């Protein structure tokens, strides 16, 4: 993981035309600037909801690093103070158990000769491919262990907000039971306490005690959320409606500690960026009159004020916000103005907008965009990119 990200190196990780590397380079520089404002800690678990090109993904991955592999985790523990107490075995349970010497039957119970005082399966039973494999494993363990200690999800939700976890597990299980046996899902065979107890008893075990940990002993609030931050960088205008953005913000609230946004601000600190603002509004005025299955990259245009209102309505609190200027060689403004003034845009207006008054509004916005170029040196090629709003919510 790089401590001082190099824009050139990161930009080359993204798919780009080498003849126009500067375009990708400017996009990466911009994402690095966003990262500075968001202040994401290294090793954070980050969910990015992007438009799919990966411009921001590479920057985030470089900043926070990758999850540890099984080998790394085991190696780290082995090198620590507990390493001498642990022997790692990467082998199917039945294969390992069958390799052990059978216990002696000379003692009354046979327990004294068993090599293990206890065998623990903690949140690993759902990885088994079938109930029959669990039963066989329980039976094999009985030959070599004095006690069987289990911990598994109970399929119960003491708190209503945990009910989605139950349903998610059952949903995945309903798919897994119809898939080939070589699945690598972490939810393969879902069994609740009653069925697991039945399997253990059938394998010769006797239930000594059972309990459900109190909800007060489990993490609550932000500590239990899987993501430290969720990032939406220049992707909000791709949403088909404000209501979908609101629903998304609400869903993110259940799983992420912070919401980090970056979107065009609809402000132009430099006069040469004003055509970009008008081009975005022009395209939005057409998009709101088109069917929902549009593939435009300007579908729902919302400024900072409205996006903040949606975030607050979803339960978020604004922590900080700022405006940043895009790099000089970032060409998004020129691209959007070009799309707006292209002859195909006016043809699409004529085709999609049947009401004469509504059509006049869209075309008036387009004409205003075109007129705004007259005071810009270089015309369309002199257009700059509008300012960017960067915000943090908690």
N, C-alpha and C positions, 0 to 999 in steps of 0.2 A: 504494500500500500504506500502510495506516495505521500510524503509530508508536505511537499510543495508542488502541487499539480502543475505540469507543463502543458499549456494549451495545445501546442503543436503535436505533442505525443498523443494526447487524448483525442484530438481531432482526427488523427490518422487511424484511430480505432473504429471510427464510423465509416459507413459506406459513402464514398464520395468520388467525384471525377477528379483525378490527379491534376488535370489541366486547369481546374478551377478550385484548387485547394483553399484559396483565400476565403471562399464562401463558407466552407465548413469550419475553417479556423475562426472566423468571426462569430459563428454560432456558438462554438465552444467557449470562446472568451466571454461571451455574454452569459452563458450558463455558469461559468466559474464566478462571475460577478454576483449572480443570484445566490450562489452557495455561500459567499461571504456574508450576505445579509441574513440568510437563514440560520447560520451558525449551527450546523448539524455536527454533533460530536462524533468522533471516530468510533467505530464499532456499533453505531446505532443500527437498529433494524428499521429500514425505510421502505415504505410502499410508495411507488411512483405510479400515478395514473396519467399517462402521457398519450400523445397522438400516435406513437408507435415507431417513430424514426430513430429513437435512441440518442438524440443529441444531448439530452439531460441525463440519460441513464449511465453513460460512461463516466460522466463527471461525478455522479453520486456514488457509483461503485468504487471509483478511485478514492473518494473521500472517506467512506465508511468501511471499506474492506469487505471481505467475503465471510460467510459462515465457516466455522471450523469443520473439518472432515472428521469421520470416526477415528481414523488413524492419528490425526493431530490431537484429538481430545484424549485418546488413550495414552499417547506418548507424553503429553503434558502431565497427566496424573502420575504416570510411572516415574517421572523424573522428580516428583515431589516427595514430601515426607511419608506419604502413604504408599509409595510405589512398591516397597518391599513386602507389603501385605497383600498384594494383588497379583493374581495370575490371569492374564487375558486369554480367553479361548474364543476364537471366531469359527464357530462350527454349529450346525443344526443341533438343537438340544438332544434329540433322540440319538444322533450319531455319537455325541459325546458320552451320554449316559451308558450307551451300549458298550463303550470302550472301557468302562470301569469294571473292576473285579466285583462279582456279586458278594453281598454281605454274608457273614456266617449265620447259620441257623442254630448254633449250639446254645445261644442264650435264649431265655424265655421269650423275649420279644424280638430279638435280633437287632434292636436299636443300637446297642453298645458298639457293634462292629460296623455300623454305617459310617462312611467317611465324612458326611456333612451333618452338622447339628441342625441346619436349616437351609432350605432352598427358597429363594426369593424371586418372584415374578412381579415386578412393579411396572405397571403400564406397558406390558409387553404381550399380554394375552391376545389382544386384538390383532396382532401381527400374524398370528397363526392362520394357516390356510383353511382350517376346518375344525369343527367341534371334535371330530374323531381324532385329529392330531393332538388336540389339547388333552383328551382323555388318555391317549397312549403316553403322552409326556408325563401326565400326573402319575400314571401307573409305574412308569420307569423311575420317576423321582422317588416313589415309595420304597423302591429297593435300595436306595442309596442315601436317603435323608431322613432325619428324625422328625422334622417339622416342615410344613408347607406354608409359606407366608405369601399372601396375595394382596395386591393393590391394583384396582382397575376402576375405570369410570363406571359410575353406578347407574347411569341412564335416568337419574333423578336430578331435579333442579330445585334446590331449596329457595333460590332467588329467581324471580321471573326472567331476569336478564340472562340467566344461564340456559333457559329453555332452547334458544337457537342452537346452542352447542349440542344438546341432545338430538335435535332434529337433523343437524348437519351430520352427526355420526350415523344415524339411521339411514339418512339419504345415501351416504357413501356406501354403507353396507349393502343397501338394496341394489346398487350397481355392482359392487365387488362380487356378490354371490352369483352373478351372471357372467363374470369374466373368467379367462383362463386362470389356472392355478399359479402361474408364475408372476402374479401381480406384485408390484413393489409399493403399493399403497400402505400407509400406516393405519388404515382402517380396513381390515379384511374380513374378520369374523367377529361380529359384535354380539357379545353375550353379557347379560346382566348378572347381578349377584346370585339370583335364584338358580339360573342354569349352570353357572360356574360351580356353585356348591354341589349341585346334583352330579356334575362330572367328577368332582373331587371325591365325593362319597362313593361313587361307582368305582373309583380307582383304589378304594380301600382306606381313604382318609376319613377322619371324624372331625366335624366342626367344633372347635374349642371356643371361639368367640368371633364376633364381627361387629363392625361399627361404621358409621358414616361420619367423617370429620365435620365438625361444625363449620358453617359458612364463615364464622368469625376467624377461623384459623387459615383460611385461604386468602390469597391476595385479592384486594378490592380496588375499584377505581382504576386509575392509570397504571398501577403496577402490574395489573393482569393483562393489559392490552399488548397484543403481539408486536405492534409497530411503534417505534419512537416518534416517527414523523411520516406524514403522507404528503407527497409533493405533486402539485399540478402546475406545471410550467408551460405557459402558452398552449394550453389544451382546453381551457374552459369554453372558448368560442366554438369549439367543435360540438358541444352538447346541443341537442335538438330543442331544448326549452329551458327556461328558468326553473320550472318545477323539477326537471330531471337533475339539475345542479343541486337544488335544495335536498332532494332525496339522497343524492350521492354524498353531500356534506353530512347529512344525518347518519348515513351508514358508516362513514369514515369515523364519526365520533365514537362509535361503539368499539372500534378496533385500534385507534391511533391516539397517541398522547398529544401530538401537535399537527396542525394543518398549515402547510407552507404553500403560498400561492404566488404566482408571477403571471401577470397578464398585461396586455396593452392598456394604457391608462386613459386613452382618448384625449390626452393632453400633448401639446407640442411646444416644448420649451424653445425650440428653434423654428422660425417661420417656414423653413424648407421641409419640415415634417408635417405641416398642416394638410397637404394633399393625402398623406397616409390616413389621417383621421377621417377625412371626407370619403376616401375610398372604402374604408371599413364600414362606415355608416351607410353608404350607397349599397354595398353588397348585402348588408343586413336588412335593408328595406325591401330588397327583392326576396331574400331568403325567408322572411316571415310570411311571405305570400305563396311559398312553394310547398309541395308535398313534404312529408317528414323524412323521406328517404334520400335527402340531399347528400351529396358528397363534397360540398364546398368546405373550405377551411375557415370560412366566416359564416357561421350559422346563427348563433345567438350572441349578440354583442351586448355585454354588460360592462359598465365602468366600475371603478373601485367602490363607489358608494353603494351600488346595488349588490355587488358581490359580497360586500361586508354585511349588508342587511340579510342576505341569504345565509351567510355563515352564522351570524348571531341567532337567526331563527332556528338554525339546526343545533343550537346549544354551544357554539364556540364563542370565545371572548377574544377580541382583538388585542394582541400584545404589542405589536409595533407595525408600522408601515412606512414606506418611503417610495420615492420615485427615482429611478435611475435612467440615464440616457444610454441608448444603445451605441455600440461601437460605430465609428464613422463608416466602416466598410460593410456594415450589415445591410442587406439589400431588401429586407421584407417590405419596406415602404414602396420601393420601386416596383416590386412584384405585384402588390395589391393595386397600385394605381394602374399598372399595365392591364391587369385583369378587368378593372372597372371601365377603362376607356377602349378596350378591344371591341370591335364591331359585333362579336358574338354575344357580348353582354347585352347590348341593346336589342339584339334579335331575341334573346332569352326573355327580356322584359316584355316584348310584344307577344311572345308565345304564352308566358305564364300569368301575366297580369291582365285580366280582361276588363276590369273596371277602369274607365278612362281617367277618373280623378286620381285613383291610386297609381296608375301608370305614370301620370304626370308628376307625382311626387318623387317616384323613383328616378325618373329621367332628370328632374330638376336637381336632385342630389348629384347625379352623374355629371351634369353640366357644371355644377359648382366645383366639383373636383377638377374638371378640366380647366376651368377658369382660374383656379388657384395656382396653376403652373406658370401663368404669365409673369408673375413677379419673381420666379425662381431662376437663378442663373443655371443654364444648362437644361432648362425645361424638365422633362420627365427623368432624365439621367441625373439631375441635381437633387432629386427628392431624397430626403433623409427619413429615417425610421422614427416613429413617435416614441415618447417616453414610456417606460415600463413601470408598472405598479408592483411592488414586492411587499408581501405582508406575512406576518406570523400570527397564528391564532392558537390559543390553548383552551 
